[in-house]
Amino acid sequence: MADTAQTETNELQPSVTISDIGPAKKKLAIEVSAEAISAKLAENFDSLKNEAQLPGFRRGHAPMKLLQKRFGSDVRKEVCSQLVGEGYTHAIESNELRVLGEPDIKDYDSLELPESGPLSFEVEVEVAPEVELPDLKDIPVEKPTFEVSDEDIDAELARYCEMYGQPKAADKAEPEDYIGATVIITDAESKEVLHEQLDAAILVTGERREFKGVVSGILVADLGKKLAGTTKGDSVTVEATGPAGHENEKLRDKKLSIEIKIEKIERLEPMALSELVETAGFETEDELRQQVRERLEAQAASRQSQAMAQQVVKVLMDKVDIELPEGLSDRQAGRILQRRASDMIMRGAKQEEIEEQLAELRAVSKETAQEELKTLFILDAVANKLDVEVNDQEVNGRVVQIAMQQGQRPQKVRDEMARNGQLQQLYVQIREEKAIEKILEQAKVTEISADEWEKKQGGDKPEAEAKTTKKKTTKKKTTKKKTTKKKSDTDSDD
């Protein structure tokens, strides 16, 4: 009896044929038998009979033929939709496919139940690519050592004084001034207005930033030179090409004319250090300096971890070949911008630095997305192999860190991240970090001086990050009791 029931169940299951149609993309040819269609129709009509109430008949007693005549078309449409959904789910689950994004059901709107015979349809899906990992043991990793100097603390205090300074109206724009403006972006060829932004805040960039500036998420070369010397009421027009990864699709890859109507010019008057000490809630400058030192040491330690993680990722990227789905990188581009912004906030970067880097990323976001996706799939495979798990407490702890950096309540930040779909990204990010940590536990680590590391990188250290010496960051100084009890305003905007 059990064998007969199993046979009937198998007959009602759809048949599935899978074929490869591109990199990590598959076509599912699904066929639902006539017996399955009949069974589903009978099930739906029986349910309808129990619920329908037609004139002249008590509920549940209307003749089936009358129900079929009156509701037959609607029921067949509903059954068709149910069978397509169930057939697709069966195809995915029975073949253990890891689908990315939404399925593309071919000719879905025109699908109908046949009068006789099976229902056939096709679905195209992008799937997670297969990853063959190399040996994860004894990966060579260099461990650069960093230290925070008194000069770093001086520079950070100067940054805080500037951050908490008061904006004063200025007559003529100079580097590091902020301009309040109305921005109108038009297609340089058709002259169509594509975007308008009121009350835009634009930084007048100088030599330190090579005069590159950001307007409405677009990186503009020599913007600082164009704005320097302007006054309230002036109008400046610059040309630029819309980045391929811009959030506004109308601006992508187009030659743009950007008009900046200057409405005000403001210059920050830095807060006096003595006033900053009082504002931050400390009794002495030494106490504030101690807290700043600890914060910079934490950033230096984070930089060390990041340097080691990047080496692990590079080794894996060089050794693993992956075919990526063609359409996935476009969808991933926006997520990368969100993730990079979150990373920079955690590192204590200035808002203008974040905006500048995001503007640069928009210009190359598709290429960056390809690299990010490859990294994502590789580290996901590593996490699976090493049984890495992430719990709610770890996610909540990271949310609290982000909230502290932004000076907001953790619950507010969590709710906002949940609305934007960033909580899942945060989960993935923590899982990747833990996977890398497990690899580092088995890695062949060699300590090198910070000077050696900088030379190998061939560039200067990022602004607001600790200068490098031979001291290990893993040995943090003990925090003064008085300092830990105080809540500095600098915690909110670092």
VEXPATI-982202 format. One record per residue (C-alpha): residue in one letter; x, z, y. Coordinates in Angstrom, 1 decimal. Each point is the difference from the previous one (the first is absolute). Layout:
VEXPATI-982202
selo: A px: X pz: Z py: Y
...
***
This chain:
VEXPATI-982202
selo: M px: 0.0 pz: 0.0 py: 0.0
selo: A px: 2.8 pz: 0.8 py: 2.4
selo: D px: 1.8 pz: -3.3 py: -0.8
selo: T px: -3.2 pz: -1.9 py: 0.9
selo: A px: -0.3 pz: 1.8 py: 3.4
selo: Q px: 3.6 pz: -0.7 py: 0.8
selo: T px: -0.5 pz: -3.7 py: -0.8
selo: E px: -3.1 pz: -0.2 py: 2.3
selo: T px: 2.0 pz: 1.7 py: 2.8
selo: N px: 2.8 pz: -2.5 py: -0.4
selo: E px: -2.4 pz: -2.9 py: 0.2
selo: L px: -1.3 pz: 1.3 py: 3.3
selo: Q px: 3.4 pz: 0.3 py: 1.5
selo: P px: 1.1 pz: -2.9 py: 2.1
selo: S px: 2.9 pz: -2.2 py: -1.1
selo: V px: 3.0 pz: -0.2 py: 2.3
selo: T px: 2.7 pz: -2.6 py: 0.3
selo: I px: 2.9 pz: 0.7 py: 2.3
selo: S px: 2.4 pz: -2.5 py: 1.5
selo: D px: 2.8 pz: 0.2 py: 2.5
selo: I px: -0.6 pz: -2.0 py: 3.2
selo: G px: 2.8 pz: 1.2 py: 2.3
selo: P px: 2.4 pz: 2.9 py: 0.6
selo: A px: -1.8 pz: 3.1 py: -1.1
selo: K px: -3.3 pz: -1.8 py: 0.1
selo: K px: -2.4 pz: -0.6 py: -2.9
selo: K px: -3.2 pz: -1.9 py: -0.7
selo: L px: -2.5 pz: 1.7 py: -2.2
selo: A px: -2.4 pz: -2.3 py: -1.8
selo: I px: -2.9 pz: 2.2 py: -1.0
selo: E px: -2.9 pz: -0.9 py: -2.2
selo: V px: -3.1 pz: 2.2 py: -0.6
selo: S px: -1.9 pz: -0.9 py: -3.2
selo: A px: -3.7 pz: -1.0 py: 0.0
selo: E px: -0.7 pz: 3.1 py: -2.1
selo: A px: 1.5 pz: 2.2 py: 2.7
selo: I px: -2.0 pz: -1.7 py: 2.7
selo: S px: -3.2 pz: 0.5 py: -2.1
selo: A px: 0.8 pz: 3.6 py: -0.5
selo: K px: 0.6 pz: 0.6 py: 3.7
selo: L px: -3.2 pz: -1.8 py: 1.0
selo: A px: -2.0 pz: 2.1 py: -2.5
selo: E px: 1.6 pz: 3.2 py: 1.3
selo: N px: -0.8 pz: -0.9 py: 3.6
selo: F px: -3.6 pz: -1.0 py: -0.7
selo: D px: -0.6 pz: 3.1 py: -2.0
selo: S px: 1.2 pz: 2.1 py: 2.9
selo: L px: -2.1 pz: -2.0 py: 2.4
selo: K px: -3.1 pz: 0.4 py: -2.2
selo: N px: 0.4 pz: 3.8 py: 0.1
selo: E px: 0.2 pz: 0.0 py: 3.8
selo: A px: -2.2 pz: -2.9 py: 1.2
selo: Q px: -3.5 pz: 0.6 py: 1.1
selo: L px: -2.2 pz: -3.1 py: 0.3
selo: P px: -3.6 pz: -0.2 py: 1.2
selo: G px: -2.4 pz: 0.6 py: -2.9
selo: F px: 2.6 pz: 1.6 py: -2.2
selo: R px: 1.2 pz: 3.6 py: -0.4
selo: R px: 3.8 pz: 0.6 py: 0.5
selo: G px: 1.9 pz: -1.1 py: -3.0
selo: H px: -2.9 pz: -2.0 py: -1.6
selo: A px: 0.3 pz: -3.4 py: 1.8
selo: P px: 0.4 pz: -2.9 py: -2.6
selo: M px: 3.6 pz: -1.2 py: -0.4
selo: K px: -1.1 pz: -3.6 py: 0.6
selo: L px: -1.4 pz: 0.9 py: 3.3
selo: L px: 3.1 pz: 1.9 py: 1.0
selo: Q px: 2.2 pz: -2.9 py: -1.1
selo: K px: -2.1 pz: -2.5 py: 2.1
selo: R px: 0.0 pz: 2.2 py: 3.1
selo: F px: 3.5 pz: 1.4 py: -0.1
selo: G px: 1.8 pz: -2.3 py: -2.3
selo: S px: 2.1 pz: -1.7 py: 2.7
selo: D px: 1.2 pz: 3.2 py: 1.6
selo: V px: 0.7 pz: 1.6 py: -3.4
selo: R px: 2.1 pz: -3.0 py: -1.1
selo: K px: 2.1 pz: 0.2 py: 3.2
selo: E px: 0.5 pz: 3.7 py: -0.5
selo: V px: 1.0 pz: -0.4 py: -3.6
selo: C px: 2.4 pz: -2.8 py: 0.9
selo: S px: 1.7 pz: 2.3 py: 2.5
selo: Q px: 0.1 pz: 2.8 py: -2.5
selo: L px: 1.5 pz: -2.2 py: -2.7
selo: V px: 2.7 pz: -1.4 py: 2.3
selo: G px: 1.0 pz: 3.5 py: 1.1
selo: E px: 0.0 pz: 1.4 py: -3.5
selo: G px: 1.9 pz: -3.1 py: -1.4
selo: Y px: 2.7 pz: 0.3 py: 2.7
selo: T px: 0.4 pz: 3.8 py: -0.6
selo: H px: 0.2 pz: -0.6 py: -3.8
selo: A px: 2.6 pz: -2.7 py: 0.5
selo: I px: 2.2 pz: 2.2 py: 2.2
selo: E px: -0.3 pz: 3.2 py: -2.1
selo: S px: 0.3 pz: -1.6 py: -3.5
selo: N px: 3.2 pz: -1.9 py: 1.1
selo: E px: 1.4 pz: 2.9 py: 2.1
selo: L px: 0.5 pz: -2.1 py: 3.1
selo: R px: 1.1 pz: 1.8 py: 3.2
selo: V px: -1.9 pz: -2.0 py: 2.6
selo: L px: 1.1 pz: -0.1 py: 3.6
selo: G px: -2.7 pz: -0.6 py: 2.7
selo: E px: -3.4 pz: -1.5 py: -0.5
selo: P px: -0.8 pz: -2.5 py: -2.8
selo: D px: -0.9 pz: -3.6 py: 0.9
selo: I px: -3.1 pz: -0.9 py: -2.0
selo: K px: -0.2 pz: -3.8 py: 0.1
selo: D px: -3.3 pz: -1.4 py: 1.2
selo: Y px: -1.6 pz: 3.5 py: -0.1
selo: D px: -2.8 pz: -0.9 py: 2.4
selo: S px: -1.2 pz: -2.9 py: -2.2
selo: L px: 0.3 pz: 1.8 py: -3.4
selo: E px: -3.3 pz: 0.2 py: -1.9
selo: L px: -1.0 pz: 1.0 py: -3.5
selo: P px: -0.3 pz: -3.0 py: -2.2
selo: E px: -3.4 pz: -0.8 py: -1.7
selo: S px: 1.8 pz: 0.0 py: -3.3
selo: G px: 3.6 pz: 0.6 py: -1.2
selo: P px: 2.7 pz: 2.2 py: 1.5
selo: L px: 0.8 pz: 0.8 py: 3.6
selo: S px: 3.5 pz: -1.1 py: 0.9
selo: F px: 2.0 pz: 0.7 py: 3.2
selo: E px: 3.6 pz: 0.3 py: 1.2
selo: V px: 1.7 pz: 2.7 py: 2.0
selo: E px: 3.4 pz: -0.2 py: 1.7
selo: V px: 1.9 pz: 3.2 py: 0.5
selo: E px: 3.4 pz: 1.1 py: 1.3
selo: V px: 1.6 pz: 2.6 py: -2.3
selo: A px: 2.9 pz: 2.3 py: 0.2
selo: P px: 3.1 pz: -1.8 py: -1.2
selo: E px: 1.9 pz: 1.0 py: -3.1
selo: V px: 3.2 pz: 2.0 py: 0.8
selo: E px: 3.0 pz: 0.2 py: -2.4
selo: L px: 2.1 pz: 2.9 py: 1.2
selo: P px: 3.7 pz: 0.3 py: -0.4
selo: D px: 1.7 pz: 3.2 py: -1.3
selo: L px: -0.8 pz: 2.7 py: 2.6
selo: K px: 2.9 pz: 2.3 py: -0.8
selo: D px: 3.4 pz: 0.1 py: 1.8
selo: I px: -1.1 pz: -2.2 py: 2.9
selo: P px: 2.9 pz: 0.2 py: 2.5
selo: V px: -1.1 pz: 1.7 py: 3.3
selo: E px: 2.1 pz: 1.0 py: 3.0
selo: K px: -1.0 pz: 3.3 py: 1.7
selo: P px: 0.9 pz: -0.1 py: 3.7
selo: T px: 0.4 pz: 3.4 py: 1.8
selo: F px: -1.3 pz: 0.6 py: 3.5
selo: E px: 0.3 pz: 2.7 py: 2.6
selo: V px: -1.7 pz: 0.9 py: 3.3
selo: S px: 2.3 pz: 0.4 py: 3.0
selo: D px: -0.5 pz: 1.8 py: 3.2
selo: E px: -0.2 pz: -3.4 py: 1.7
selo: D px: -3.0 pz: -0.9 py: -2.3
selo: I px: -1.8 pz: 3.1 py: 1.1
selo: D px: 0.7 pz: -0.7 py: 3.7
selo: A px: -1.4 pz: -3.5 py: -0.5
selo: E px: -3.1 pz: 1.3 py: -1.8
selo: L px: -0.7 pz: 2.6 py: 2.7
selo: A px: 0.3 pz: -2.8 py: 2.6
selo: R px: -2.5 pz: -2.0 py: -2.0
selo: Y px: -2.4 pz: 3.0 py: 0.0
selo: C px: 0.4 pz: 0.5 py: 3.7
selo: E px: -0.9 pz: -3.6 py: 0.5
selo: M px: -2.9 pz: 0.2 py: -2.4
selo: Y px: -1.5 pz: 2.9 py: 1.8
selo: G px: 0.8 pz: -1.3 py: 3.5
selo: Q px: -2.7 pz: -0.9 py: 2.5
selo: P px: -0.8 pz: -3.6 py: 0.8
selo: K px: 0.4 pz: -0.8 py: 3.7
selo: A px: -1.2 pz: -3.1 py: 1.7
selo: A px: 2.9 pz: -2.5 py: 0.8
selo: D px: 0.0 pz: -2.9 py: 2.5
selo: K px: 2.2 pz: -2.3 py: -2.0
selo: A px: 0.5 pz: -0.3 py: -3.8
selo: E px: 3.3 pz: 1.0 py: -1.5
selo: P px: 1.2 pz: 0.3 py: -3.6
selo: E px: -1.7 pz: 2.8 py: -1.9
selo: D px: -3.0 pz: 0.0 py: 2.4
selo: Y px: -3.5 pz: -0.5 py: -1.4
selo: I px: -2.3 pz: -2.6 py: 1.3
selo: G px: -3.8 pz: 0.3 py: -0.2
selo: A px: -1.4 pz: -3.5 py: -0.2
selo: T px: -2.8 pz: -2.3 py: -1.1
selo: V px: 1.3 pz: -2.5 py: -2.6
selo: I px: -1.6 pz: -3.4 py: -0.5
selo: I px: 1.3 pz: -2.1 py: -2.9
selo: T px: -0.9 pz: -3.6 py: -0.1
selo: D px: 0.8 pz: -3.0 py: -2.3
selo: A px: 2.9 pz: -1.7 py: 1.8
selo: E px: -1.4 pz: -3.4 py: -0.9
selo: S px: -3.8 pz: 0.3 py: 0.0
selo: K px: -0.1 pz: 2.7 py: 2.7
selo: E px: -2.6 pz: 1.9 py: -2.0
selo: V px: 0.0 pz: 3.7 py: 0.6
selo: L px: 0.8 pz: 1.6 py: -3.3
selo: H px: 0.5 pz: 3.7 py: 0.9
selo: E px: -0.5 pz: 2.3 py: 2.9
selo: Q px: 1.2 pz: 3.6 py: 0.3
selo: L px: -0.8 pz: 2.4 py: 2.8
selo: D px: 2.2 pz: 2.9 py: 1.0
selo: A px: 2.9 pz: -1.2 py: -2.0
selo: A px: 3.1 pz: 2.2 py: 0.2
selo: I px: 3.2 pz: -2.1 py: 0.0
selo: L px: 3.5 pz: 1.3 py: 0.0
selo: V px: 2.5 pz: -1.7 py: 2.4
selo: T px: 2.9 pz: -0.5 py: -2.3
selo: G px: 3.7 pz: -0.1 py: 1.0
selo: E px: 3.4 pz: -0.9 py: -1.5
selo: R px: -0.2 pz: 2.7 py: -2.6
selo: R px: -2.9 pz: -1.9 py: -1.6
selo: E px: 1.4 pz: -3.4 py: 0.9
selo: F px: -3.0 pz: -0.4 py: 2.4
selo: K px: -2.3 pz: -0.6 py: -3.0
selo: G px: -3.5 pz: 1.5 py: 0.5
selo: V px: -3.4 pz: 0.2 py: -1.7
selo: V px: -3.3 pz: -1.2 py: 1.5
selo: S px: -3.1 pz: 0.4 py: -2.1
selo: G px: 2.0 pz: 0.2 py: -3.2
selo: I px: 2.1 pz: -3.1 py: 0.8
selo: L px: 3.8 pz: 0.2 py: 0.5
selo: V px: 1.0 pz: -1.9 py: 3.1
selo: A px: 3.6 pz: -0.9 py: 0.7
selo: D px: 1.3 pz: 0.9 py: 3.5
selo: L px: -3.2 pz: 1.8 py: 0.9
selo: G px: 2.0 pz: 2.7 py: 1.8
selo: K px: 1.6 pz: -2.6 py: 2.2
selo: K px: -3.4 pz: -1.6 py: 0.9
selo: L px: -1.5 pz: 3.4 py: 1.0
selo: A px: 3.0 pz: 1.5 py: 1.8
selo: G px: -0.6 pz: 0.0 py: 3.7
selo: T px: -3.7 pz: -0.6 py: -0.2
selo: T px: -2.5 pz: 2.0 py: 2.1
selo: K px: -3.7 pz: 1.0 py: -0.3
selo: G px: -2.2 pz: -3.1 py: 0.3
selo: D px: 2.6 pz: -2.4 py: -1.3
selo: S px: -0.8 pz: -2.3 py: -2.9
selo: V px: 2.6 pz: -1.0 py: -2.6
selo: T px: -0.5 pz: -2.7 py: -2.6
selo: V px: 2.2 pz: -0.2 py: -3.1
selo: E px: 0.1 pz: -2.4 py: -3.0
selo: A px: 0.2 pz: 1.1 py: -3.6
selo: T px: -1.0 pz: -1.0 py: -3.5
selo: G px: -2.6 pz: 2.1 py: -1.8
selo: P px: 1.5 pz: 1.8 py: -3.0
selo: A px: -1.3 pz: -1.2 py: -3.4
selo: G px: -0.9 pz: 3.5 py: -0.9
selo: H px: -1.9 pz: 1.0 py: 3.1
selo: E px: -3.2 pz: 2.0 py: -0.6
selo: N px: -1.9 pz: -2.5 py: 2.3
selo: E px: -0.3 pz: -3.2 py: -2.1
selo: K px: -0.6 pz: -2.0 py: 3.2
selo: L px: 3.5 pz: 0.7 py: 1.2
selo: R px: 1.9 pz: -0.9 py: -3.2
selo: D px: 2.6 pz: -2.7 py: 0.2
selo: K px: -1.2 pz: -1.3 py: 3.3
selo: K px: 1.8 pz: -0.8 py: 3.2
selo: L px: -1.3 pz: 2.6 py: 2.4
selo: S px: -0.1 pz: 0.5 py: 3.7
selo: I px: -0.1 pz: 3.7 py: 0.9
selo: E px: -1.1 pz: 1.0 py: 3.5
selo: I px: 0.8 pz: 3.5 py: 1.1
selo: K px: -2.0 pz: 1.2 py: 3.0
selo: I px: 1.9 pz: 3.1 py: 1.3
selo: E px: -2.3 pz: 2.8 py: 1.2
selo: K px: 2.3 pz: 2.9 py: 0.1
selo: I px: 3.7 pz: 1.0 py: -0.5
selo: E px: 1.0 pz: 3.4 py: -1.2
selo: R px: 3.4 pz: 1.6 py: -0.3
selo: L px: 0.5 pz: 3.2 py: -2.1
selo: E px: 1.6 pz: 2.9 py: 1.8
selo: P px: 1.7 pz: 2.0 py: -2.7
selo: M px: -0.9 pz: 3.6 py: -0.4
selo: A px: 2.7 pz: 2.5 py: 0.8
selo: L px: 1.7 pz: 1.5 py: -3.1
selo: S px: -0.9 pz: 3.6 py: 1.1
selo: E px: -3.6 pz: -1.1 py: 0.3
selo: L px: 0.1 pz: -1.6 py: -3.4
selo: V px: 1.3 pz: 3.2 py: -1.6
selo: E px: -3.0 pz: 1.9 py: 1.5
selo: T px: -2.5 pz: -2.8 py: -0.9
selo: A px: 1.2 pz: 0.0 py: -3.6
selo: G px: -0.6 pz: 3.7 py: -0.2
selo: F px: 3.7 pz: 1.2 py: -0.3
selo: E px: 1.7 pz: 2.8 py: 1.9
selo: T px: 3.4 pz: -1.6 py: 0.2
selo: E px: 1.6 pz: -3.5 py: -0.1
selo: D px: 2.0 pz: 1.0 py: -3.1
selo: E px: -3.2 pz: 0.6 py: -1.9
selo: L px: -1.3 pz: -3.4 py: 0.8
selo: R px: 3.3 pz: -1.6 py: -0.8
selo: Q px: 0.0 pz: 1.7 py: -3.4
selo: Q px: -3.4 pz: -1.4 py: -0.8
selo: V px: 1.0 pz: -3.5 py: 1.2
selo: R px: 3.2 pz: 0.3 py: -2.2
selo: E px: -2.1 pz: 0.8 py: -3.1
selo: R px: -2.4 pz: -2.9 py: 0.7
selo: L px: 2.9 pz: -2.4 py: 0.4
selo: E px: 1.6 pz: 1.3 py: -3.1
selo: A px: -3.2 pz: -0.6 py: -1.9
selo: Q px: -0.1 pz: -3.6 py: 1.4
selo: A px: 3.6 pz: -0.4 py: -1.1
selo: A px: -0.8 pz: 1.2 py: -3.5
selo: S px: -3.0 pz: -2.4 py: 0.0
selo: R px: 2.3 pz: -2.8 py: 1.0
selo: Q px: 2.4 pz: 0.8 py: -2.8
selo: S px: -2.8 pz: 0.0 py: -2.5
selo: Q px: -1.3 pz: -3.3 py: 1.4
selo: A px: 3.5 pz: -1.6 py: -0.3
selo: M px: 0.3 pz: 1.0 py: -3.6
selo: A px: -3.5 pz: -1.2 py: -0.8
selo: Q px: 0.7 pz: -3.4 py: 1.6
selo: Q px: 3.0 pz: -0.4 py: -2.2
selo: V px: -2.1 pz: 0.7 py: -3.1
selo: V px: -2.7 pz: -2.5 py: 1.1
selo: K px: 2.7 pz: -2.7 py: 0.7
selo: V px: 1.5 pz: 0.4 py: -3.5
selo: L px: -3.5 pz: -0.4 py: -1.5
selo: M px: -0.9 pz: -2.9 py: 2.2
selo: D px: 3.2 pz: -1.8 py: -1.0
selo: K px: -0.6 pz: 0.5 py: -3.7
selo: V px: -3.7 pz: -0.6 py: -0.3
selo: D px: -1.7 pz: -3.4 py: 0.4
selo: I px: -3.8 pz: 0.0 py: 0.8
selo: E px: -2.4 pz: -2.7 py: 0.6
selo: L px: -2.4 pz: 1.2 py: 2.8
selo: P px: -3.6 pz: -1.1 py: 0.5
selo: E px: 0.0 pz: -2.5 py: 2.9
selo: G px: -3.0 pz: 1.4 py: 2.0
selo: L px: 1.0 pz: 3.7 py: -0.4
selo: S px: 2.8 pz: 0.0 py: 2.6
selo: D px: -2.5 pz: -0.9 py: 2.8
selo: R px: -2.2 pz: 3.0 py: -0.8
selo: Q px: 3.0 pz: 2.2 py: -0.3
selo: A px: 1.4 pz: -0.8 py: 3.4
selo: G px: -2.3 pz: 2.3 py: 2.0
selo: R px: 0.7 pz: 2.9 py: -2.4
selo: I px: 3.7 pz: -0.4 py: 0.6
selo: L px: -0.5 pz: 0.5 py: 3.7
selo: Q px: -2.0 pz: 3.2 py: -0.6
selo: R px: 2.6 pz: 1.3 py: -2.4
selo: R px: 2.9 pz: -0.7 py: 2.3
selo: A px: -1.7 pz: 1.6 py: 2.9
selo: S px: -0.6 pz: 3.1 py: -2.1
selo: D px: 3.6 pz: 0.1 py: -1.1
selo: M px: 1.3 pz: -0.2 py: 3.6
selo: I px: -2.3 pz: 2.8 py: 1.1
selo: M px: 1.4 pz: 2.2 py: -2.8
selo: R px: 3.5 pz: -0.8 py: 1.3
selo: G px: -0.9 pz: 1.0 py: 3.5
selo: A px: 0.3 pz: -3.4 py: 1.6
selo: K px: -1.3 pz: -0.7 py: 3.5
selo: Q px: -3.3 pz: -1.8 py: 0.4
selo: E px: 1.7 pz: -3.0 py: 1.7
selo: E px: 2.5 pz: -0.2 py: -2.8
selo: I px: -2.8 pz: -0.1 py: -2.5
selo: E px: -1.8 pz: -2.7 py: 1.9
selo: E px: 3.1 pz: -2.1 py: 0.3
selo: Q px: 0.8 pz: 0.1 py: -3.7
selo: L px: -3.6 pz: -0.7 py: -0.9
selo: A px: 0.1 pz: -3.0 py: 2.3
selo: E px: 3.1 pz: -1.3 py: -1.7
selo: L px: -1.6 pz: 0.6 py: -3.4
selo: R px: -3.1 pz: -2.0 py: 0.9
selo: A px: 2.2 pz: -3.1 py: 0.6
selo: V px: 1.4 pz: 0.2 py: -3.5
selo: S px: -2.7 pz: 1.9 py: -1.8
selo: K px: -0.7 pz: -2.5 py: -2.7
selo: E px: 3.7 pz: -0.1 py: -1.1
selo: T px: 0.1 pz: 3.8 py: 0.2
selo: A px: -3.2 pz: 0.3 py: -2.0
selo: Q px: 1.6 pz: -2.0 py: -2.8
selo: E px: 2.9 pz: 2.5 py: -0.2
selo: E px: -2.3 pz: 3.0 py: 0.4
selo: L px: -2.2 pz: -1.2 py: -2.8
selo: K px: 2.9 pz: -0.6 py: -2.3
selo: T px: 1.2 pz: 3.5 py: 0.7
selo: L px: -3.5 pz: 1.4 py: -0.5
selo: F px: -0.4 pz: -1.6 py: -3.5
selo: I px: 3.5 pz: 1.0 py: -1.1
selo: L px: -0.4 pz: 3.7 py: 1.1
selo: D px: -3.5 pz: 0.1 py: -1.6
selo: A px: 1.6 pz: -1.1 py: -3.3
selo: V px: 2.7 pz: 2.6 py: 0.5
selo: A px: -2.5 pz: 2.7 py: 0.7
selo: N px: -2.0 pz: -1.0 py: -3.1
selo: K px: 3.1 pz: 0.1 py: -2.2
selo: L px: 1.2 pz: 3.3 py: 1.3
selo: D px: -3.5 pz: 1.6 py: -0.1
selo: V px: -0.1 pz: 0.7 py: 3.8
selo: E px: -3.2 pz: 1.6 py: 1.2
selo: V px: -1.3 pz: 1.1 py: 3.5
selo: N px: -2.5 pz: 2.8 py: 0.5
selo: D px: -2.3 pz: 0.7 py: 2.9
selo: Q px: 2.2 pz: 2.9 py: 1.3
selo: E px: 2.9 pz: -2.4 py: 0.5
selo: V px: -2.2 pz: -2.5 py: 1.9
selo: N px: -1.5 pz: 2.8 py: 2.1
selo: G px: 3.5 pz: 1.3 py: 0.8
selo: R px: 1.1 pz: -3.4 py: 1.3
selo: V px: -3.2 pz: -0.3 py: 2.1
selo: V px: 0.9 pz: 3.4 py: 1.6
selo: Q px: 3.5 pz: -1.3 py: 0.8
selo: I px: -1.5 pz: -3.1 py: 1.7
selo: A px: -2.5 pz: 2.1 py: 1.9
selo: M px: 2.8 pz: 2.2 py: 1.3
selo: Q px: 1.9 pz: -3.0 py: 1.2
selo: Q px: -3.0 pz: -1.4 py: 1.8
selo: G px: -1.2 pz: 3.4 py: 1.4
selo: Q px: -3.4 pz: -0.3 py: -1.7
selo: R px: -2.0 pz: 2.1 py: -2.4
selo: P px: 0.7 pz: -0.9 py: -3.7
selo: Q px: -3.6 pz: -0.5 py: -0.9
selo: K px: -0.5 pz: -2.4 py: 2.9
selo: V px: 3.1 pz: -2.0 py: -1.2
selo: R px: -1.2 pz: 0.1 py: -3.6
selo: D px: -3.5 pz: -1.3 py: 1.0
selo: E px: 1.5 pz: -2.8 py: 2.1
selo: M px: 2.4 pz: -1.0 py: -2.8
selo: A px: -2.9 pz: 0.0 py: -2.5
selo: R px: -2.1 pz: -2.3 py: 2.3
selo: N px: 2.9 pz: -2.4 py: 0.3
selo: G px: 0.9 pz: 0.0 py: -3.7
selo: Q px: 3.4 pz: 1.6 py: 0.8
selo: L px: -0.4 pz: 3.0 py: -2.4
selo: Q px: 0.5 pz: -2.4 py: -3.0
selo: Q px: 3.0 pz: -1.4 py: 1.7
selo: L px: 1.4 pz: 3.5 py: 0.5
selo: Y px: -0.6 pz: 0.8 py: -3.7
selo: V px: 2.0 pz: -3.2 py: -0.9
selo: Q px: 2.8 pz: 0.8 py: 2.4
selo: I px: 0.4 pz: 3.6 py: -1.4
selo: R px: 0.0 pz: -1.4 py: -3.5
selo: E px: 2.7 pz: -2.5 py: 0.8
selo: E px: 2.1 pz: 2.7 py: 1.6
selo: K px: -0.3 pz: 2.2 py: -3.1
selo: A px: 0.9 pz: -2.9 py: -2.2
selo: I px: 3.1 pz: -0.6 py: 2.0
selo: E px: 0.9 pz: 3.7 py: -0.1
selo: K px: -0.2 pz: -0.2 py: -3.8
selo: I px: 2.4 pz: -2.9 py: 0.0
selo: L px: 2.4 pz: 1.8 py: 2.3
selo: E px: 0.0 pz: 2.9 py: -2.4
selo: Q px: 1.6 pz: -2.4 py: -2.6
selo: A px: 2.1 pz: -2.0 py: 2.5
selo: K px: 3.7 pz: -0.2 py: 0.4
selo: V px: 0.3 pz: 1.5 py: 3.5
selo: T px: 3.2 pz: -0.2 py: 2.1
selo: E px: 0.3 pz: 1.9 py: 3.3
selo: I px: 1.4 pz: -2.0 py: 2.9
selo: S px: 0.6 pz: 1.0 py: 3.6
selo: A px: -2.6 pz: -1.1 py: 2.6
selo: D px: 2.7 pz: -2.1 py: 1.8
selo: E px: 0.5 pz: -2.0 py: -3.2
selo: W px: -3.7 pz: -0.4 py: -0.4
selo: E px: -0.5 pz: -1.3 py: 3.5
selo: K px: 2.8 pz: -2.5 py: -0.4
selo: K px: -1.6 pz: -1.3 py: -3.2
selo: Q px: -3.3 pz: -0.4 py: 1.7
selo: G px: 1.7 pz: -1.9 py: 2.8
selo: G px: -2.2 pz: 1.4 py: 2.8
selo: D px: -0.6 pz: 3.0 py: 2.2
selo: K px: -2.2 pz: 2.9 py: -0.9
selo: P px: -3.6 pz: 0.0 py: 1.2
selo: E px: -0.8 pz: 1.7 py: 3.2
selo: A px: -1.2 pz: 3.6 py: -0.3
selo: E px: 1.7 pz: 0.4 py: -3.4
selo: A px: 2.8 pz: 2.3 py: -0.6
selo: K px: 3.6 pz: -1.0 py: 0.5
selo: T px: 2.1 pz: -0.2 py: -3.1
selo: T px: 3.0 pz: 2.1 py: -1.1
selo: K px: 1.2 pz: 1.4 py: -3.3
selo: K px: -2.3 pz: 3.0 py: -0.2
selo: K px: -2.6 pz: 0.0 py: -2.8
selo: T px: -3.6 pz: 0.1 py: 1.1
selo: T px: -1.1 pz: 1.8 py: -3.1
selo: K px: 1.3 pz: 3.3 py: 1.4
selo: K px: -2.5 pz: 0.8 py: 2.7
selo: K px: 0.7 pz: 2.8 py: 2.4
selo: T px: -2.2 pz: 3.1 py: -0.3
selo: T px: -2.8 pz: 0.0 py: 2.5
selo: K px: -0.2 pz: 2.9 py: 2.5
selo: K px: -2.9 pz: 2.2 py: -0.6
selo: K px: -1.2 pz: -0.1 py: 3.6
selo: T px: 0.2 pz: -3.8 py: 0.0
selo: T px: -2.2 pz: -0.4 py: -3.1
selo: K px: -2.7 pz: 2.2 py: 1.4
selo: K px: -0.4 pz: -2.1 py: 3.2
selo: K px: -2.0 pz: -3.2 py: 0.1
selo: S px: 1.8 pz: -2.5 py: 2.2
selo: D px: -1.9 pz: -2.7 py: 1.8
selo: T px: 2.8 pz: -2.2 py: -0.9
selo: D px: -1.3 pz: 0.1 py: -3.6
selo: S px: -3.0 pz: -2.1 py: 0.9
selo: D px: 1.7 pz: -3.1 py: 1.4
selo: D px: 3.3 pz: -0.1 py: -1.6
***
